Amino acid sequence: MDRIERDVLINASPQRVWAALTSAEHLGTWFGDAGATVSKLEPGGEVTLTWAEHGTGRAIIEKVEPESFFSWRWSGPLGPDPVPGNATLVEFTLTPTDGGTLLQVVESGFTQLDLPPVGQEKYASGNVGGWGHELDELREYLEK
Amino acid sequence: MSQVDDVLAALADPMRRRVLDLVAAKGPVSASALATELPVSRQAIVKHLGVLEKAELVASARAGRENNFSVRSDALDATATWMASLASQWDRRLAALKKIAEG
């Protein structure tokens, strides 16, 4: 239930989408913004993702089904390593469509994160009337 | 557990989400009153309310022999904001990936 699901329709073959999704060269631009590495494209392989502002995060590949499915467990907000309490599972599914590819991503495991207390001041919204809307939004994420 | 953890865990249960919805619609409201509108026992509702209260999603106030519950919005706002920011990060990433694959 604790998941985020997003998808995008891409006007390119699953083969091209797979290359963009899994190659270090491309991961370093669409995911990180300052480079990436992929040790091996197989279960247990390590992916590093680097951001100019935030440093490097690590992910461990879980499953590889060329041009159809790719998943990794990656580090959460607490540090660069995907250890228990600081890892979520990210799953990419590619489905061929008429002339393109539907790419779906599911990130799950948020309730297993040992998050630091949320600073009220950081998230303070002040929108007393917005409660119903926020719940709808949250429910969308939880129920999708 | 932190607030966001508590909120996510509390809302993971569909019946608890229904309880919260009802508290939002009818609050301040007692567990007995909620039990007349839901297909579970008063005892089960009291348990759900306990989890929601711990997650700071509802607050209770003594009213005669029972507690009345009403909604608190801060914890929910914080969690929704956090989840929404993660989701929009994915939208940005997928848009960038689309550009590369189509390029």
gemmi code that builds the backbone of each chain (N, CA, C; Angstrom):
import gemmi

chains = {
    "A": [
        ("MET", (0.826, -1.207, 0.000), (0.000, 0.000, 0.000), (0.863, 1.260, 0.000)),
        ("ASP", (2.052, 1.160, 0.531), (2.875, 2.364, 0.676), (3.718, 2.568, -0.569)),
        ("ARG", (3.055, 2.960, -1.639), (3.782, 3.008, -2.898), (3.442, 4.239, -3.715)),
        ("ILE", (4.373, 4.556, -4.607), (4.148, 5.607, -5.589), (4.155, 4.922, -6.941)),
        ("GLU", (3.176, 5.203, -7.777), (3.140, 4.638, -9.117), (3.055, 5.763, -10.132)),
        ("ARG", (3.913, 5.749, -11.080), (3.860, 6.723, -12.169), (4.075, 5.978, -13.475)),
        ("ASP", (3.610, 6.554, -14.565), (3.925, 5.945, -15.858), (4.049, 7.014, -16.927)),
        ("VAL", (4.667, 6.615, -18.025), (4.855, 7.543, -19.127), (4.796, 6.749, -20.426)),
        ("LEU", (4.163, 7.339, -21.427), (4.078, 6.722, -22.738), (5.211, 7.295, -23.584)),
        ("ILE", (6.042, 6.417, -24.105), (7.219, 6.876, -24.843), (7.123, 6.430, -26.300)),
        ("ASN", (7.362, 7.366, -27.207), (7.299, 7.036, -28.632), (8.629, 6.470, -29.103)),
        ("ALA", (8.981, 5.330, -28.544), (10.232, 4.655, -28.915), (10.056, 3.182, -28.553)),
        ("SER", (10.828, 2.333, -29.201), (10.697, 0.894, -28.985), (11.166, 0.505, -27.584)),
        ("PRO", (10.660, -0.623, -27.048), (11.147, -1.105, -25.750), (12.674, -1.244, -25.737)),
        ("GLN", (13.230, -1.580, -26.871), (14.686, -1.728, -26.968), (15.391, -0.404, -26.649)),
        ("ARG", (14.890, 0.681, -27.211), (15.488, 1.998, -26.964), (15.227, 2.452, -25.531)),
        ("VAL", (14.028, 2.191, -25.051), (13.697, 2.585, -23.673), (14.582, 1.810, -22.698)),
        ("TRP", (14.774, 0.524, -22.968), (15.617, -0.308, -22.107), (17.036, 0.247, -22.040)),
        ("ALA", (17.538, 0.663, -23.192), (18.906, 1.211, -23.231), (18.994, 2.485, -22.394)),
        ("ALA", (17.982, 3.349, -22.526), (18.002, 4.597, -21.757), (17.862, 4.325, -20.262)),
        ("LEU", (17.077, 3.287, -19.951), (16.770, 2.941, -18.562), (17.966, 2.332, -17.835)),
        ("THR", (18.750, 1.525, -18.535), (19.739, 0.698, -17.834), (21.198, 1.050, -18.100)),
        ("SER", (21.476, 1.898, -19.069), (22.891, 2.184, -19.326), (23.384, 3.303, -18.422)),
        ("ALA", (24.624, 3.152, -17.956), (25.209, 4.141, -17.048), (25.218, 5.520, -17.698)),
        ("GLU", (25.522, 5.535, -18.971), (25.603, 6.810, -19.695), (24.301, 7.604, -19.551)),
        ("HIS", (23.168, 6.911, -19.757), (21.882, 7.617, -19.697), (21.383, 7.804, -18.268)),
        ("LEU", (21.603, 6.797, -17.414), (21.181, 6.921, -16.011), (21.789, 8.169, -15.365)),
        ("GLY", (22.990, 8.494, -15.817), (23.700, 9.642, -15.253), (23.107, 10.975, -15.668)),
        ("THR", (22.148, 10.950, -16.597), (21.522, 12.220, -16.987), (20.050, 12.298, -16.587)),
        ("TRP", (19.287, 11.226, -16.825), (17.854, 11.342, -16.493), (17.562, 11.047, -15.043)),
        ("PHE", (18.453, 10.281, -14.403), (18.212, 9.974, -12.991), (19.128, 10.817, -12.108)),
        ("GLY", (20.408, 10.521, -12.159), (21.360, 11.429, -11.529), (21.551, 12.602, -12.474)),
        ("ASP", (22.319, 13.608, -12.053), (22.608, 14.674, -13.011), (24.112, 14.858, -13.180)),
        ("ALA", (24.886, 14.002, -12.494), (26.339, 14.135, -12.589), (26.993, 12.763, -12.718)),
        ("GLY", (26.351, 11.893, -13.483), (26.969, 10.611, -13.778), (26.387, 9.442, -13.019)),
        ("ALA", (26.653, 8.246, -13.540), (26.178, 7.007, -12.931), (27.119, 5.881, -13.328)),
        ("THR", (27.111, 4.808, -12.543), (27.858, 3.610, -12.924), (26.943, 2.407, -12.744)),
        ("VAL", (27.184, 1.380, -13.552), (26.475, 0.109, -13.415), (27.550, -0.977, -13.428)),
        ("SER", (27.709, -1.667, -12.301), (28.799, -2.653, -12.235), (28.504, -3.827, -13.154)),
        ("LYS", (27.293, -4.385, -13.019), (26.860, -5.491, -13.868), (25.354, -5.404, -13.978)),
        ("LEU", (24.841, -5.602, -15.166), (23.392, -5.553, -15.353), (22.810, -6.928, -15.057)),
        ("GLU", (22.836, -7.280, -13.764), (22.295, -8.570, -13.332), (21.990, -8.471, -11.837)),
        ("PRO", (21.166, -9.402, -11.320), (20.830, -9.342, -9.893), (22.094, -9.272, -9.032)),
        ("GLY", (22.108, -8.374, -8.065), (23.274, -8.192, -7.209), (24.229, -7.134, -7.721)),
        ("GLY", (24.065, -6.747, -8.966), (24.907, -5.691, -9.519), (24.648, -4.372, -8.812)),
        ("GLU", (25.669, -3.506, -8.830), (25.518, -2.237, -8.122), (25.393, -1.071, -9.096)),
        ("VAL", (24.467, -0.182, -8.780), (24.297, 1.042, -9.554), (24.643, 2.204, -8.629)),
        ("THR", (25.465, 3.128, -9.102), (25.656, 4.363, -8.338), (25.088, 5.509, -9.152)),
        ("LEU", (24.480, 6.439, -8.445), (23.865, 7.600, -9.082), (24.395, 8.834, -8.380)),
        ("THR", (24.870, 9.778, -9.176), (25.482, 10.955, -8.575), (24.744, 12.222, -8.975)),
        ("TRP", (24.526, 13.051, -7.973), (23.922, 14.368, -8.195), (24.933, 15.435, -7.775)),
        ("ALA", (25.008, 16.489, -8.560), (25.964, 17.552, -8.267), (25.728, 18.105, -6.861)),
        ("GLU", (24.453, 18.238, -6.485), (24.158, 18.874, -5.203), (24.107, 17.916, -4.024)),
        ("HIS", (23.717, 16.652, -4.287), (23.441, 15.756, -3.161), (24.451, 14.636, -2.995)),
        ("GLY", (25.412, 14.527, -3.907), (26.371, 13.445, -3.772), (25.892, 12.171, -4.440)),
        ("THR", (26.431, 11.048, -3.965), (26.182, 9.769, -4.631), (25.293, 8.861, -3.799)),
        ("GLY", (24.354, 8.189, -4.453), (23.532, 7.180, -3.803), (23.772, 5.833, -4.472)),
        ("ARG", (23.507, 4.763, -3.760), (23.745, 3.440, -4.305), (22.452, 2.652, -4.408)),
        ("ALA", (22.418, 1.756, -5.398), (21.281, 0.853, -5.555), (21.816, -0.535, -5.892)),
        ("ILE", (21.113, -1.554, -5.424), (21.472, -2.927, -5.746), (20.389, -3.506, -6.651)),
        ("ILE", (20.804, -4.018, -7.795), (19.851, -4.553, -8.768), (19.231, -5.840, -8.229)),
        ("GLU", (17.888, -5.937, -8.374), (17.188, -7.139, -7.893), (16.835, -8.074, -9.033)),
        ("LYS", (16.312, -7.508, -10.138), (15.784, -8.367, -11.194), (16.012, -7.711, -12.551)),
        ("VAL", (16.405, -8.507, -13.528), (16.644, -7.991, -14.880), (15.981, -8.900, -15.893)),
        ("GLU", (14.982, -8.375, -16.597), (14.392, -9.099, -17.722), (14.459, -8.169, -18.919)),
        ("PRO", (15.469, -8.360, -19.775), (15.750, -7.400, -20.834), (14.502, -6.947, -21.599)),
        ("GLU", (14.408, -5.636, -21.739), (13.351, -4.961, -22.482), (11.962, -5.161, -21.882)),
        ("SER", (11.887, -5.723, -20.658), (10.563, -5.880, -20.077), (10.471, -5.521, -18.585)),
        ("PHE", (11.494, -5.836, -17.790), (11.390, -5.559, -16.354), (12.771, -5.315, -15.744)),
        ("PHE", (12.828, -4.341, -14.829), (14.095, -3.977, -14.192), (13.767, -3.471, -12.797)),
        ("SER", (14.434, -3.997, -11.774), (14.161, -3.481, -10.428), (15.446, -3.356, -9.632)),
        ("TRP", (15.422, -2.414, -8.704), (16.542, -2.243, -7.787), (16.039, -1.779, -6.435)),
        ("ARG", (16.860, -2.007, -5.431), (16.584, -1.495, -4.095), (17.576, -0.364, -3.901)),
        ("TRP", (17.082, 0.811, -3.619), (18.017, 1.936, -3.532), (17.887, 2.694, -2.239)),
        ("SER", (18.924, 3.479, -1.977), (19.028, 4.129, -0.678), (17.997, 5.232, -0.531)),
        ("GLY", (17.512, 5.392, 0.674), (16.518, 6.405, 0.999), (17.174, 7.710, 1.411)),
        ("PRO", (16.434, 8.490, 2.183), (16.907, 9.833, 2.515), (17.963, 9.885, 3.619)),
        ("LEU", (18.317, 8.731, 4.185), (19.196, 8.764, 5.360), (20.677, 8.618, 5.050)),
        ("GLY", (20.994, 8.233, 3.831), (22.406, 8.052, 3.521), (22.560, 7.338, 2.204)),
        ("PRO", (23.801, 7.118, 1.782), (24.060, 6.608, 0.439), (23.856, 5.099, 0.272)),
        ("ASP", (23.650, 4.361, 1.354), (23.598, 2.909, 1.220), (22.202, 2.336, 1.431)),
        ("PRO", (21.807, 1.387, 0.562), (20.470, 0.781, 0.668), (20.421, -0.298, 1.745)),
        ("VAL", (20.566, 0.101, 2.987), (20.526, -0.845, 4.102), (19.101, -0.883, 4.669)),
        ("PRO", (18.766, -1.933, 5.447), (17.413, -1.979, 6.027), (17.111, -0.698, 6.807)),
        ("GLY", (15.920, -0.174, 6.621), (15.556, 1.082, 7.261), (15.871, 2.284, 6.390)),
        ("ASN", (16.621, 2.055, 5.323), (16.949, 3.155, 4.412), (16.933, 2.687, 2.960)),
        ("ALA", (15.942, 1.874, 2.602), (15.880, 1.403, 1.219), (14.436, 1.271, 0.768)),
        ("THR", (14.198, 1.649, -0.489), (12.899, 1.389, -1.103), (13.142, 0.579, -2.368)),
        ("LEU", (12.114, -0.144, -2.795), (12.205, -0.972, -4.000), (11.644, -0.180, -5.174)),
        ("VAL", (12.410, -0.126, -6.255), (11.955, 0.568, -7.456), (11.827, -0.457, -8.582)),
        ("GLU", (10.641, -0.532, -9.176), (10.384, -1.518, -10.222), (9.938, -0.816, -11.498)),
        ("PHE", (10.626, -1.110, -12.581), (10.260, -0.552, -13.887), (9.667, -1.662, -14.747)),
        ("THR", (8.525, -1.398, -15.367), (7.922, -2.379, -16.266), (7.721, -1.733, -17.631)),
        ("LEU", (8.194, -2.402, -18.673), (8.050, -1.905, -20.040), (7.005, -2.749, -20.766)),
        ("THR", (6.031, -2.084, -21.362), (5.011, -2.788, -22.126), (4.953, -2.194, -23.530)),
        ("PRO", (5.168, -3.027, -24.554), (5.090, -2.492, -25.912), (3.675, -2.021, -26.212)),
        ("THR", (3.554, -0.873, -26.844), (2.244, -0.381, -27.259), (2.316, -0.128, -28.754)),
        ("ASP", (1.213, 0.299, -29.300), (1.167, 0.605, -30.719), (2.188, 1.705, -31.027)),
        ("GLY", (3.312, 1.317, -31.580), (4.310, 2.313, -31.970), (5.148, 2.865, -30.843)),
        ("GLY", (5.040, 2.312, -29.643), (5.849, 2.865, -28.558), (5.951, 1.933, -27.375)),
        ("THR", (6.207, 2.535, -26.218), (6.401, 1.751, -25.005), (5.730, 2.452, -23.837)),
        ("LEU", (4.995, 1.691, -23.052), (4.482, 2.224, -21.795), (5.487, 1.854, -20.712)),
        ("LEU", (6.046, 2.868, -20.065), (6.989, 2.630, -18.986), (6.309, 2.968, -17.661)),
        ("GLN", (6.230, 1.960, -16.775), (5.628, 2.180, -15.460), (6.702, 2.054, -14.395)),
        ("VAL", (6.615, 2.907, -13.404), (7.536, 2.795, -12.279), (6.729, 2.714, -10.988)),
        ("VAL", (7.133, 1.790, -10.135), (6.525, 1.664, -8.813), (7.653, 1.745, -7.790)),
        ("GLU", (7.526, 2.680, -6.857), (8.485, 2.737, -5.750), (7.707, 2.381, -4.487)),
        ("SER", (8.195, 1.404, -3.723), (7.454, 0.942, -2.553), (8.389, 0.690, -1.379)),
        ("GLY", (7.784, 0.570, -0.199), (8.563, 0.278, 1.010), (8.741, 1.479, 1.919)),
        ("PHE", (7.934, 2.525, 1.704), (8.124, 3.738, 2.504), (7.838, 3.529, 3.986)),
        ("THR", (6.932, 2.585, 4.301), (6.636, 2.398, 5.720), (7.768, 1.675, 6.440)),
        ("GLN", (8.731, 1.139, 5.677), (9.865, 0.472, 6.328), (11.049, 1.411, 6.562)),
        ("LEU", (10.890, 2.654, 6.142), (11.981, 3.605, 6.330), (12.024, 4.101, 7.770)),
        ("ASP", (13.219, 4.184, 8.324), (13.376, 4.803, 9.646), (13.639, 6.285, 9.438)),
        ("LEU", (12.597, 7.018, 9.171), (12.785, 8.430, 8.854), (13.020, 9.259, 10.104)),
        ("PRO", (13.814, 10.289, 9.959), (13.955, 11.215, 11.088), (12.637, 11.962, 11.259)),
        ("PRO", (12.395, 12.482, 12.457), (11.134, 13.199, 12.674), (10.969, 14.326, 11.649)),
        ("VAL", (9.758, 14.443, 11.158), (9.484, 15.496, 10.189), (9.352, 16.819, 10.917)),
        ("GLY", (10.166, 17.764, 10.534), (10.053, 19.081, 11.155), (8.778, 19.758, 10.710)),
        ("GLN", (7.951, 20.096, 11.647), (6.678, 20.737, 11.296), (6.923, 22.005, 10.492)),
        ("GLU", (7.961, 22.751, 10.911), (8.193, 24.034, 10.238), (8.545, 23.813, 8.770)),
        ("LYS", (9.197, 22.669, 8.494), (9.638, 22.394, 7.135), (8.441, 22.116, 6.229)),
        ("TYR", (7.441, 21.461, 6.775), (6.316, 21.053, 5.948), (5.063, 21.874, 6.193)),
        ("ALA", (5.197, 22.790, 7.142), (3.999, 23.541, 7.531), (3.308, 24.108, 6.304)),
        ("SER", (2.053, 23.822, 6.176), (1.345, 24.242, 4.967), (0.377, 25.380, 5.256)),
        ("GLY", (-0.142, 25.388, 6.461), (-1.051, 26.467, 6.822), (-2.376, 26.453, 6.096)),
        ("ASN", (-2.589, 25.420, 5.258), (-3.862, 25.410, 4.525), (-4.869, 24.550, 5.263)),
        ("VAL", (-5.527, 25.180, 6.210), (-6.478, 24.458, 7.041), (-7.598, 23.868, 6.191)),
        ("GLY", (-8.007, 24.594, 5.153), (-9.115, 24.127, 4.336), (-8.718, 23.047, 3.340)),
        ("GLY", (-7.430, 22.803, 3.222), (-6.967, 21.896, 2.176), (-6.932, 20.441, 2.571)),
        ("TRP", (-7.470, 20.125, 3.714), (-7.326, 18.776, 4.219), (-7.912, 17.716, 3.297)),
        ("GLY", (-9.138, 17.951, 2.842), (-9.795, 16.968, 1.982), (-8.984, 16.705, 0.729)),
        ("HIS", (-8.457, 17.764, 0.172), (-7.660, 17.642, -1.042), (-6.398, 16.827, -0.795)),
        ("GLU", (-5.736, 17.121, 0.327), (-4.506, 16.390, 0.647), (-4.797, 14.907, 0.835)),
        ("LEU", (-5.905, 14.610, 1.466), (-6.241, 13.208, 1.699), (-6.496, 12.507, 0.366)),
        ("ASP", (-7.205, 13.193, -0.530), (-7.452, 12.612, -1.843), (-6.139, 12.290, -2.536)),
        ("GLU", (-5.217, 13.248, -2.459), (-3.917, 13.056, -3.093), (-3.200, 11.854, -2.497)),
        ("LEU", (-3.200, 11.801, -1.186), (-2.500, 10.725, -0.505), (-3.171, 9.392, -0.819)),
        ("ARG", (-4.485, 9.388, -0.835), (-5.195, 8.145, -1.122), (-4.853, 7.653, -2.522)),
        ("GLU", (-4.713, 8.589, -3.441), (-4.333, 8.217, -4.796), (-3.043, 7.410, -4.776)),
        ("TYR", (-2.067, 7.894, -4.014), (-0.794, 7.192, -3.955), (-0.938, 5.839, -3.270)),
        ("LEU", (-1.784, 5.812, -2.254), (-1.888, 4.589, -1.467), (-2.704, 3.520, -2.170)),
        ("GLU", (-3.664, 3.920, -2.981), (-4.602, 2.949, -3.535), (-4.356, 2.591, -4.974)),
        ("LYS", (-3.587, 3.377, -5.667), (-3.381, 3.145, -7.088), (-2.917, 1.734, -7.359)),
    ],
    "B": [
        ("MET", (9.152, 5.623, 15.887), (8.815, 5.912, 14.486), (8.530, 7.397, 14.319)),
        ("SER", (8.837, 7.894, 13.166), (8.583, 9.302, 12.914), (7.134, 9.511, 12.515)),
        ("GLN", (6.772, 10.747, 12.346), (5.396, 11.073, 12.021), (4.972, 10.509, 10.662)),
        ("VAL", (5.820, 10.665, 9.662), (5.455, 10.175, 8.333), (5.282, 8.650, 8.349)),
        ("ASP", (6.183, 7.968, 9.026), (6.056, 6.510, 9.192), (4.708, 6.149, 9.799)),
        ("ASP", (4.393, 6.811, 10.904), (3.151, 6.523, 11.622), (1.942, 6.744, 10.727)),
        ("VAL", (1.972, 7.837, 9.985), (0.828, 8.165, 9.126), (0.670, 7.113, 8.031)),
        ("LEU", (1.773, 6.740, 7.399), (1.694, 5.747, 6.320), (1.198, 4.411, 6.852)),
        ("ALA", (1.732, 4.017, 7.990), (1.310, 2.742, 8.571), (-0.167, 2.797, 8.953)),
        ("ALA", (-0.585, 3.933, 9.512), (-1.981, 4.074, 9.939), (-2.936, 4.020, 8.747)),
        ("LEU", (-2.533, 4.609, 7.643), (-3.423, 4.690, 6.479), (-3.309, 3.471, 5.564)),
        ("ALA", (-2.403, 2.560, 5.877), (-2.243, 1.374, 5.034), (-3.465, 0.464, 5.129)),
        ("ASP", (-4.242, 0.607, 6.179), (-5.402, -0.252, 6.384), (-6.671, 0.412, 5.818)),
        ("PRO", (-7.367, -0.256, 4.898), (-8.550, 0.345, 4.261), (-9.636, 0.714, 5.261)),
        ("MET", (-9.874, -0.116, 6.276), (-10.915, 0.207, 7.251), (-10.525, 1.447, 8.045)),
        ("ARG", (-9.223, 1.576, 8.344), (-8.806, 2.772, 9.073), (-9.013, 4.028, 8.230)),
        ("ARG", (-8.830, 3.894, 6.916), (-9.082, 5.064, 6.073), (-10.568, 5.429, 6.100)),
        ("ARG", (-11.440, 4.404, 6.160), (-12.881, 4.691, 6.240), (-13.215, 5.361, 7.564)),
        ("VAL", (-12.588, 4.864, 8.640), (-12.813, 5.488, 9.954), (-12.394, 6.952, 9.908)),
        ("LEU", (-11.231, 7.209, 9.330), (-10.734, 8.582, 9.257), (-11.667, 9.460, 8.416)),
        ("ASP", (-12.133, 8.906, 7.302), (-13.082, 9.640, 6.456), (-14.322, 10.050, 7.250)),
        ("LEU", (-14.841, 9.089, 8.024), (-16.051, 9.358, 8.799), (-15.805, 10.383, 9.888)),
        ("VAL", (-14.634, 10.270, 10.540), (-14.309, 11.261, 11.572), (-14.249, 12.648, 10.939)),
        ("ALA", (-13.675, 12.707, 9.729), (-13.576, 13.991, 9.033), (-14.960, 14.540, 8.718)),
        ("ALA", (-15.870, 13.645, 8.313), (-17.200, 14.087, 7.901), (-18.095, 14.413, 9.093)),
        ("LYS", (-17.939, 13.660, 10.195), (-18.904, 13.769, 11.289), (-18.332, 14.360, 12.574)),
        ("GLY", (-17.006, 14.470, 12.639), (-16.387, 14.831, 13.896), (-16.829, 16.168, 14.429)),
        ("PRO", (-16.740, 16.389, 15.757), (-16.304, 15.391, 16.749), (-17.346, 14.287, 16.915)),
        ("VAL", (-16.851, 13.035, 16.964), (-17.764, 11.901, 16.955), (-17.195, 10.790, 17.848)),
        ("SER", (-18.083, 10.020, 18.466), (-17.632, 8.952, 19.366), (-17.481, 7.635, 18.617)),
        ("ALA", (-16.770, 6.687, 19.222), (-16.602, 5.370, 18.621), (-17.957, 4.680, 18.462)),
        ("SER", (-18.833, 4.867, 19.413), (-20.164, 4.240, 19.328), (-20.932, 4.760, 18.123)),
        ("ALA", (-20.872, 6.061, 17.902), (-21.572, 6.645, 16.759), (-20.977, 6.129, 15.454)),
        ("LEU", (-19.647, 5.998, 15.419), (-18.992, 5.481, 14.209), (-19.411, 4.029, 13.949)),
        ("ALA", (-19.594, 3.276, 15.041), (-19.928, 1.847, 14.906), (-21.278, 1.645, 14.225)),
        ("THR", (-22.160, 2.628, 14.319), (-23.462, 2.476, 13.670), (-23.358, 2.635, 12.152)),
        ("GLU", (-22.229, 3.149, 11.689), (-22.081, 3.413, 10.252), (-21.081, 2.496, 9.570)),
        ("LEU", (-20.428, 1.659, 10.350), (-19.381, 0.808, 9.760), (-19.650, -0.660, 10.102)),
        ("PRO", (-19.228, -1.555, 9.207), (-19.540, -2.980, 9.385), (-18.560, -3.686, 10.316)),
        ("VAL", (-18.048, -2.986, 11.311), (-17.151, -3.626, 12.282), (-17.580, -3.226, 13.688)),
        ("SER", (-17.084, -3.950, 14.679), (-17.523, -3.716, 16.055), (-16.977, -2.398, 16.608)),
        ("ARG", (-17.633, -1.917, 17.660), (-17.160, -0.717, 18.332), (-15.731, -0.923, 18.842)),
        ("GLN", (-15.493, -2.136, 19.338), (-14.165, -2.461, 19.866), (-13.087, -2.316, 18.786)),
        ("ALA", (-13.404, -2.809, 17.580), (-12.448, -2.706, 16.469), (-12.219, -1.243, 16.110)),
        ("ILE", (-13.296, -0.454, 16.154), (-13.167, 0.971, 15.821), (-12.307, 1.698, 16.850)),
        ("VAL", (-12.482, 1.337, 18.125), (-11.658, 1.939, 19.179), (-10.177, 1.661, 18.913)),
        ("LYS", (-9.889, 0.437, 18.479), (-8.510, 0.068, 18.146), (-7.982, 0.925, 16.985)),
        ("HIS", (-8.783, 1.029, 15.937), (-8.380, 1.846, 14.778), (-8.146, 3.296, 15.190)),
        ("LEU", (-9.045, 3.815, 16.027), (-8.915, 5.199, 16.483), (-7.620, 5.382, 17.279)),
        ("GLY", (-7.248, 4.334, 18.023), (-6.008, 4.397, 18.800), (-4.795, 4.556, 17.890)),
        ("VAL", (-4.794, 3.792, 16.786), (-3.683, 3.890, 15.826), (-3.680, 5.267, 15.165)),
        ("LEU", (-4.865, 5.740, 14.795), (-4.969, 7.058, 14.150), (-4.530, 8.170, 15.110)),
        ("GLU", (-4.853, 7.992, 16.382), (-4.483, 9.015, 17.361), (-2.971, 9.041, 17.577)),
        ("LYS", (-2.370, 7.849, 17.600), (-0.920, 7.768, 17.784), (-0.201, 8.424, 16.599)),
        ("ALA", (-0.794, 8.305, 15.426), (-0.209, 8.920, 14.236), (-0.561, 10.406, 14.133)),
        ("GLU", (-1.268, 10.899, 15.151), (-1.666, 12.306, 15.213), (-2.592, 12.701, 14.073)),
        ("LEU", (-3.364, 11.712, 13.597), (-4.337, 12.012, 12.541), (-5.680, 12.416, 13.142)),
        ("VAL", (-5.943, 11.949, 14.373), (-7.149, 12.385, 15.079), (-6.765, 12.781, 16.504)),
        ("ALA", (-7.616, 13.578, 17.120), (-7.441, 13.941, 18.526), (-8.731, 13.607, 19.242)),
        ("SER", (-8.614, 13.273, 20.531), (-9.827, 12.934, 21.270), (-10.034, 13.903, 22.419)),
        ("ALA", (-11.284, 14.083, 22.756), (-11.633, 14.919, 23.900), (-12.747, 14.214, 24.653)),
        ("ARG", (-12.625, 14.199, 25.971), (-13.603, 13.538, 26.817), (-14.959, 14.228, 26.669)),
        ("ALA", (-16.019, 13.432, 26.477), (-17.365, 13.999, 26.409), (-18.297, 13.043, 27.125)),
        ("GLY", (-18.575, 13.310, 28.406), (-19.400, 12.408, 29.190), (-18.688, 11.085, 29.396)),
        ("ARG", (-19.364, 9.987, 29.038), (-18.770, 8.673, 29.267), (-17.873, 8.227, 28.120)),
        ("GLU", (-17.866, 8.985, 27.050), (-17.097, 8.565, 25.882), (-16.106, 9.634, 25.456)),
        ("ASN", (-15.185, 9.229, 24.565), (-14.304, 10.207, 23.929), (-14.891, 10.599, 22.580)),
        ("ASN", (-14.796, 11.854, 22.274), (-15.164, 12.318, 20.942), (-13.899, 12.559, 20.127)),
        ("PHE", (-13.928, 12.128, 18.872), (-12.743, 12.230, 18.021), (-12.948, 13.247, 16.909)),
        ("SER", (-11.905, 13.998, 16.639), (-11.937, 14.889, 15.477), (-10.593, 14.820, 14.747)),
        ("VAL", (-10.574, 15.324, 13.531), (-9.398, 15.200, 12.659), (-8.347, 16.251, 12.986)),
        ("ARG", (-7.089, 15.840, 12.901), (-5.971, 16.804, 12.947), (-5.307, 16.770, 11.575)),
        ("SER", (-4.973, 17.900, 11.048), (-4.515, 17.914, 9.657), (-3.000, 17.975, 9.485)),
        ("ASP", (-2.255, 18.382, 10.512), (-0.813, 18.619, 10.322), (-0.057, 17.393, 9.833)),
        ("ALA", (-0.283, 16.240, 10.507), (0.477, 15.034, 10.170), (0.156, 14.583, 8.750)),
        ("LEU", (-1.111, 14.690, 8.391), (-1.527, 14.261, 7.056), (-0.948, 15.184, 5.989)),
        ("ASP", (-0.973, 16.471, 6.277), (-0.389, 17.426, 5.333), (1.081, 17.135, 5.094)),
        ("ALA", (1.811, 16.870, 6.188), (3.246, 16.630, 6.063), (3.510, 15.403, 5.208)),
        ("THR", (2.727, 14.343, 5.441), (2.938, 13.105, 4.704), (2.553, 13.260, 3.236)),
        ("ALA", (1.408, 13.898, 3.011), (0.958, 14.089, 1.627), (1.955, 14.943, 0.848)),
        ("THR", (2.493, 15.961, 1.524), (3.469, 16.830, 0.868), (4.725, 16.050, 0.498)),
        ("TRP", (5.138, 15.194, 1.415), (6.343, 14.400, 1.186), (6.138, 13.421, 0.023)),
        ("MET", (5.005, 12.697, 0.054), (4.725, 11.738, -1.019), (4.559, 12.456, -2.358)),
        ("ALA", (3.913, 13.611, -2.328), (3.697, 14.353, -3.568), (5.025, 14.814, -4.161)),
        ("SER", (5.974, 15.184, -3.286), (7.258, 15.642, -3.810), (8.029, 14.475, -4.421)),
        ("LEU", (7.912, 13.278, -3.811), (8.578, 12.100, -4.389), (7.959, 11.744, -5.739)),
        ("ALA", (6.639, 11.824, -5.822), (5.963, 11.483, -7.076), (6.345, 12.462, -8.177)),
        ("SER", (6.472, 13.733, -7.826), (6.801, 14.698, -8.873), (8.257, 14.547, -9.311)),
        ("GLN", (9.109, 14.058, -8.395), (10.478, 13.724, -8.818), (10.458, 12.650, -9.893)),
        ("TRP", (9.600, 11.643, -9.701), (9.512, 10.572, -10.705), (9.001, 11.109, -12.033)),
        ("ASP", (8.034, 12.023, -11.967), (7.521, 12.610, -13.214), (8.646, 13.304, -13.982)),
        ("ARG", (9.480, 14.022, -13.241), (10.589, 14.716, -13.908), (11.566, 13.724, -14.511)),
        ("ARG", (11.891, 12.662, -13.746), (12.842, 11.665, -14.254), (12.306, 10.974, -15.498)),
        ("LEU", (11.031, 10.577, -15.442), (10.456, 9.852, -16.581), (10.391, 10.750, -17.815)),
        ("ALA", (10.125, 12.029, -17.613), (10.091, 12.956, -18.744), (11.479, 13.057, -19.381)),
        ("ALA", (12.516, 13.073, -18.541), (13.883, 13.157, -19.054), (14.264, 11.875, -19.794)),
        ("LEU", (13.837, 10.745, -19.254), (14.119, 9.459, -19.899), (13.408, 9.367, -21.251)),
        ("LYS", (12.184, 9.850, -21.285), (11.399, 9.860, -22.534), (12.144, 10.637, -23.620)),
        ("LYS", (12.674, 11.768, -23.237), (13.418, 12.609, -24.165), (14.607, 11.848, -24.760)),
        ("ILE", (15.324, 11.143, -23.874), (16.499, 10.395, -24.337), (16.088, 9.281, -25.294)),
        ("ALA", (15.053, 8.516, -24.905), (14.646, 7.363, -25.724), (14.087, 7.811, -27.070)),
        ("GLU", (13.422, 8.959, -27.070), (12.803, 9.431, -28.320), (13.774, 10.238, -29.164)),
        ("GLY", (14.883, 10.630, -28.551), (15.808, 11.563, -29.217), (16.551, 10.975, -30.416)),
    ],
}
model = gemmi.Model(1)
for chain_id, residues in chains.items():
    chain = gemmi.Chain(chain_id)
    for i, (resn, *xyz) in enumerate(residues, 1):
        res = gemmi.Residue()
        res.name, res.seqid = resn, gemmi.SeqId(i, " ")
        for name, pos in zip(("N", "CA", "C"), xyz):
            atom = gemmi.Atom()
            atom.name, atom.element = name, gemmi.Element(name[0])
            atom.pos, atom.b_iso = gemmi.Position(*pos), 0.0
            res.add_atom(atom)
        chain.add_residue(res)
    model.add_chain(chain)
structure = gemmi.Structure()
structure.add_model(model)
structure.setup_entities()
